[in-house]
Amino acid sequence: MTELPIRADLIGLTPYGAPQLDVPVRLNVNENPFAPSEQLVAAIADAVAQTASNLNRYPDRDAVALRTDLAAFITEEAQVAVDVNNIWPANGSNEVMMHLLQLFGGPGKRLVTFAPTYSMYPDYCRDTFTEFQTVTRRDDFSIDAELIDEALALSPDVLVFTSPNNPTGTVLDHHVLDYVLDKFEGIVIVDEAYAEFRPAGQPSAIEYVQNHPRVIVTRTMSKAFSCAGLRLGYAVAHPSVVDACQIVRLPYHLSAVTQAVASAALAHWPELLAHVELLRQERDELAIWLADHGFQVAASGANFLMFGTFADRHHVWQQILDRGVLIRETGPSGWLRVSIGTPAENSLFREALLASDID
């Protein structure tokens, strides 16, 4: 095999990726298990057809129509008034995070977050030459003022909070966020990829954006919206942050097709989020069932549960897979994570777990 002169810090690394296996039940990447309706599929097809007649032209570089639609959704769903100037969309929240670290990270800058958390954060830092450090969460995976002080002692330029947290599902207490904003003048990113699944009445960090220009909330249409294949994420931020993101984005970074499909989906957002309450109920019922069967279960406000602990989690994971159910090996040693599926899929997961030989 030819050796390529790639960067020294990338030699020997493997790419990010969860297993993509053809099995009857896939509960490993936190997708919404309910596909878009036939009516929405037709609306999307119509939007793509209209867009196709102009594919010889570049897309709207600033995605104004899509940003307007996202702002309208946020204003209604999060009950916080925002407008087009507060929204920055990109190809998944992954690209949004890359834009933010291209702006606020880089050589000589440090990002601090709280472990365990999303496994892509160190990759974002590596790719933007940003130093990455973590502070370990409490045994229940929460964050408190003492841990904030520990994080601030590391002199971060960027603090990242994930709420609900992946892989634990932990929801950030906003009293903790208040404490941070009283003591820290750097960039605060709150990753709300699973925000729509948070407990009823739990506010979004978006409510901080207008009065705190350095608070940035990232979201996605990949989870609750049943649009993982769309790859559309976005930031809700102060207009100055949105303006700055346009400096580092690639030219025409969002295709005309992506913009059209996302706007078509947003026009049907009540339909797309109609299953959220059912998924919350299924999550809570499964958490009780797991606890009743002797497992530890992390309190979750997302569409997944982390449970354990196992002396050999891979052995358990493989046995569940052998019975046609794919879940995820992730998080602290000894734990597994299961996405919330349809009621029928969740029942098959229960059967597979009970049939497994667990040490």
C-alpha positions in Angstrom: 0.0 0.0 0.0 1.4 3.4 -0.9 2.2 5.6 2.0 0.8 9.1 1.7 2.4 12.2 3.1 -0.6 13.0 5.4 -0.4 15.1 8.5 1.6 13.3 11.2 -1.1 13.7 13.8 -3.6 11.8 11.5 -1.4 8.7 10.9 -3.0 5.6 12.3 -6.4 7.2 13.1 -9.7 5.6 12.0 -12.7 7.6 10.9 -15.8 8.2 13.0 -18.6 5.9 12.4 -21.2 3.7 14.0 -21.9 0.3 12.5 -24.3 0.3 9.5 -25.6 -3.2 9.5 -28.6 -4.7 7.7 -30.6 -6.0 10.7 -34.3 -6.0 11.4 -34.0 -3.5 14.3 -31.6 -0.6 14.3 -31.4 1.2 17.6 -27.9 2.5 17.5 -27.7 6.0 16.1 -30.6 7.8 17.8 -32.7 8.2 14.6 -36.5 8.9 14.8 -37.9 5.5 13.8 -41.0 7.0 12.1 -40.5 7.7 8.4 -42.0 10.9 6.8 -45.6 10.5 5.7 -46.6 10.0 2.1 -48.0 13.6 2.0 -44.6 15.0 3.2 -42.7 12.8 0.8 -44.9 14.2 -2.0 -44.3 17.8 -0.8 -40.5 17.2 -0.7 -40.6 15.6 -4.2 -42.4 18.7 -5.5 -39.9 21.0 -3.9 -37.0 19.1 -5.4 -38.7 19.1 -8.8 -39.1 22.9 -8.7 -35.5 23.3 -7.6 -34.2 21.0 -10.3 -35.2 23.4 -13.1 -32.6 25.8 -11.8 -29.7 23.5 -10.9 -27.6 25.2 -13.5 -27.5 28.2 -11.1 -25.7 28.3 -7.7 -27.9 28.2 -4.6 -28.8 31.1 -2.4 -25.4 31.6 -0.8 -27.0 33.0 2.4 -30.0 30.5 2.5 -32.3 33.4 3.5 -35.6 31.5 2.9 -34.4 28.5 4.9 -33.1 30.6 7.7 -36.4 32.5 7.8 -38.3 29.1 8.1 -36.0 27.9 10.8 -36.4 31.1 12.8 -40.2 30.7 12.6 -40.0 27.2 13.9 -37.7 28.2 16.8 -40.0 31.1 17.7 -42.9 28.7 18.0 -41.3 25.6 19.4 -38.9 27.1 21.9 -41.1 30.1 22.6 -38.2 32.5 22.0 -38.5 35.2 19.4 -35.7 35.0 16.9 -35.4 36.0 13.2 -33.3 35.3 10.2 -30.3 37.1 11.5 -30.1 34.7 14.5 -29.9 31.5 12.4 -26.9 29.8 10.8 -27.5 26.6 8.9 -25.0 24.0 7.5 -24.7 20.4 6.5 -25.5 18.9 9.8 -24.7 20.3 13.2 -21.2 18.8 12.6 -20.4 21.4 10.0 -21.9 24.1 12.3 -19.5 23.1 15.0 -16.6 23.1 12.6 -17.5 26.7 11.5 -17.7 27.7 15.2 -14.3 26.2 16.0 -12.7 27.7 12.9 -13.9 31.1 14.3 -13.3 30.7 18.0 -10.8 27.9 18.2 -7.6 27.3 16.4 -3.9 27.3 17.4 -3.4 28.5 21.0 -7.1 28.2 21.8 -8.7 25.6 24.2 -12.1 23.9 24.3 -13.3 22.4 27.5 -16.3 20.1 27.9 -17.6 17.5 30.3 -17.0 13.8 29.9 -18.5 11.4 28.9 -20.0 13.3 26.0 -20.2 13.3 22.2 -17.2 11.5 20.7 -16.9 14.0 17.8 -15.8 16.9 19.9 -12.1 15.9 20.0 -12.2 15.4 16.2 -13.5 18.9 15.7 -10.7 20.2 17.8 -8.1 18.1 16.1 -9.2 19.3 12.6 -9.1 23.0 13.7 -5.9 22.7 15.7 -7.8 23.5 18.9 -6.7 22.1 22.2 -9.3 19.7 23.7 -9.7 19.0 27.4 -12.4 17.5 29.6 -13.7 17.6 33.2 -15.3 14.4 34.4 -19.0 14.5 35.3 -20.5 13.4 38.6 -21.4 9.7 39.1 -24.9 10.5 37.9 -23.4 12.4 34.9 -24.6 15.8 36.1 -22.6 19.0 36.1 -22.5 21.3 39.1 -20.8 24.6 40.2 -17.7 22.8 41.5 -17.2 21.2 38.2 -17.6 24.5 36.4 -14.9 26.0 38.6 -12.7 23.0 37.7 -13.3 23.7 34.0 -12.7 27.4 34.3 -9.4 26.6 36.1 -8.3 25.2 32.7 -8.6 28.6 31.1 -10.9 27.7 28.3 -11.6 29.9 25.3 -14.7 27.8 24.5 -17.0 25.8 26.9 -19.3 23.2 25.4 -22.3 21.8 27.1 -24.4 19.1 25.6 -28.1 19.1 26.7 -29.5 16.4 26.5 -26.0 14.9 26.7 -24.9 12.2 24.3 -24.4 9.3 25.3 -25.9 9.8 28.8 -29.1 11.7 28.1 -28.4 14.1 30.9 -30.2 17.5 30.8 -28.2 20.6 31.8 -29.6 22.5 34.8 -30.0 26.1 33.7 -28.9 27.2 37.2 -25.5 25.8 36.2 -25.6 27.8 33.0 -26.4 31.0 34.9 -23.4 30.3 37.1 -21.2 29.9 34.0 -22.3 33.2 32.5 -21.6 35.0 35.7 -18.0 33.8 35.8 -17.0 33.2 32.1 -16.5 35.7 29.3 -15.6 33.3 26.6 -17.7 31.4 24.0 -20.4 29.1 25.5 -21.8 26.5 23.0 -24.9 24.5 24.1 -25.4 21.5 21.8 -29.1 20.8 21.7 -29.2 18.1 19.1 -31.9 16.2 21.1 -33.7 19.3 22.5 -37.1 18.4 21.2 -37.1 15.2 23.4 -36.3 17.1 26.6 -38.8 16.9 29.4 -42.0 19.0 29.0 -41.5 22.4 30.6 -37.7 22.2 30.4 -36.5 25.5 28.7 -34.1 25.7 25.9 -30.8 27.6 26.2 -32.0 29.6 23.2 -33.6 31.9 25.8 -30.1 33.1 26.7 -29.0 34.1 23.1 -30.5 37.6 22.9 -29.0 38.9 26.2 -25.7 36.9 26.0 -24.0 37.4 22.6 -21.4 34.7 23.3 -24.0 32.0 23.9 -24.5 29.8 20.8 -27.1 27.0 20.6 -26.6 24.3 18.0 -29.5 22.1 16.8 -30.3 19.6 14.1 -33.1 18.2 11.9 -31.5 14.7 12.1 -33.2 13.5 15.2 -36.7 14.5 16.2 -37.5 15.7 12.6 -37.0 12.3 11.1 -34.6 13.9 8.6 -31.2 12.3 9.4 -30.7 11.7 5.6 -31.1 15.4 5.0 -28.0 16.5 6.9 -29.2 19.9 8.1 -28.1 21.4 11.3 -28.1 25.0 12.5 -27.0 27.4 15.1 -29.2 29.9 17.0 -26.9 32.8 17.9 -26.4 36.6 18.1 -26.3 38.2 14.6 -22.7 39.0 15.0 -21.9 35.3 15.3 -24.0 34.5 12.2 -22.1 37.2 10.3 -18.8 35.8 11.4 -19.7 32.3 10.3 -20.0 33.5 6.7 -16.3 34.2 6.8 -15.3 30.6 7.3 -18.0 28.8 5.4 -17.2 27.3 2.0 -18.8 29.0 -1.0 -22.4 27.9 -1.5 -22.0 25.3 1.3 -25.7 24.4 1.3 -27.0 23.0 -1.9 -30.3 24.3 -3.5 -31.8 20.8 -3.0 -30.9 20.7 0.7 -32.4 24.1 1.2 -35.6 23.2 -0.6 -36.1 19.9 1.2 -35.4 21.4 4.6 -38.0 24.2 4.0 -40.5 21.6 2.8 -40.0 19.6 5.9 -40.2 22.7 8.2 -43.6 23.5 6.6 -44.8 20.2 8.1 -43.0 20.4 11.4 -46.0 19.6 13.6 -46.5 16.4 11.7 -42.8 15.5 11.9 -42.7 16.1 15.7 -46.0 14.3 16.3 -44.2 11.2 17.5 -42.0 13.0 20.0 -44.4 12.5 22.9 -44.8 8.8 22.1 -41.0 8.4 22.0 -40.7 10.2 25.4 -43.3 7.8 26.9 -41.5 4.8 25.4 -38.2 6.1 26.8 -39.6 6.5 30.3 -41.3 3.1 30.2 -38.1 1.4 29.0 -36.1 3.1 31.7 -38.4 1.7 34.4 -38.3 -1.7 32.8 -34.5 -1.8 32.7 -34.3 -0.6 36.3 -36.9 -3.3 37.4 -34.6 -5.9 35.8 -31.6 -4.8 37.8 -29.8 -2.6 35.3 -28.4 0.8 36.1 -30.0 3.5 33.9 -28.8 7.0 33.3 -31.6 9.6 33.6 -32.3 10.7 30.0 -34.1 13.6 28.4 -33.2 12.4 24.9 -34.4 9.6 22.6 -32.0 7.0 24.0 -31.0 5.3 27.2 -27.6 4.4 28.5 -27.7 1.3 30.7 -25.4 -1.2 32.3 -23.1 -2.1 33.7 -21.5 -5.2 32.1 -18.2 -6.9 32.8 -18.0 -7.5 29.0 -20.3 -5.1 27.2 -19.1 -6.2 23.8 -20.2 -9.8 24.6 -23.7 -8.5 25.5 -23.8 -6.2 22.5 -22.9 -9.1 20.2 -25.6 -11.4 21.7 -28.3 -8.7 21.2 -27.0 -8.2 17.6 -27.2 -11.9 17.0 -30.9 -11.7 17.8 -31.4 -9.0 15.1 -31.2 -5.9 17.3 -28.4 -3.4 16.8 -27.6 -1.0 19.7 -24.4 1.0 20.5 -21.2 0.3 22.4 -20.4 3.8 23.6 -20.0 5.8 26.7 -18.0 4.8 29.9 -16.7 1.3 30.2 -19.4 -1.3 30.9 -22.3 0.7 29.5 -24.4 0.3 26.4 -26.8 2.8 24.7 -30.1 2.0 23.0 -32.1 4.4 20.9 -35.8 4.5 21.4 -37.6 2.8 18.5 -41.2 2.0 17.8 -43.1 0.1 20.5 -42.6 -3.1 18.5 -38.9 -2.5 18.1 -38.5 -1.7 21.8 -40.3 -5.0 22.6 -37.9 -6.9 20.4 -35.0 -5.2 22.2 -36.4 -6.3 25.6 -36.6 -9.9 24.3 -33.1 -9.8 22.9 -31.6 -8.4 26.1 -33.4 -10.9 28.4 -32.3 -13.8 26.1 -28.6 -12.7 26.4 -26.1 -14.3 28.7 -25.2 -11.5 31.0 -22.4 -11.8 33.5 
